[in-house]
């Protein structure tokens, strides 16, 4: 990718980056109950890694 990124492309990449973050910690007890210990990354919107899958942006 180019060193200088166009603002529109940068905006799209930023959105994709936000989608791959973990879900907030308070969603775990909300979904599974108080005693269940589950990693919040299990229920994020989209799973994507810069190594595995490309965005196409």
DAWO-V895171 format. One line per field, one symbol per residue. phi: phi as a letter, one per 20 degrees, with the letter a starting at -180 (. if undefined). psi: psi as a letter, one per 40 degrees, with the letter a starting at -180 (. if undefined). A space follows every 10 residues. Layout:
phi=???
psi=???
//
This chain:
phi=.ffeefgfff fffffffffe ffffffffff edofefdcff ffcefcebcf efceene
psi=iidhhidddd ddddddddde iiiidedddd deidehhihe edfidhhiie ddhide.
//
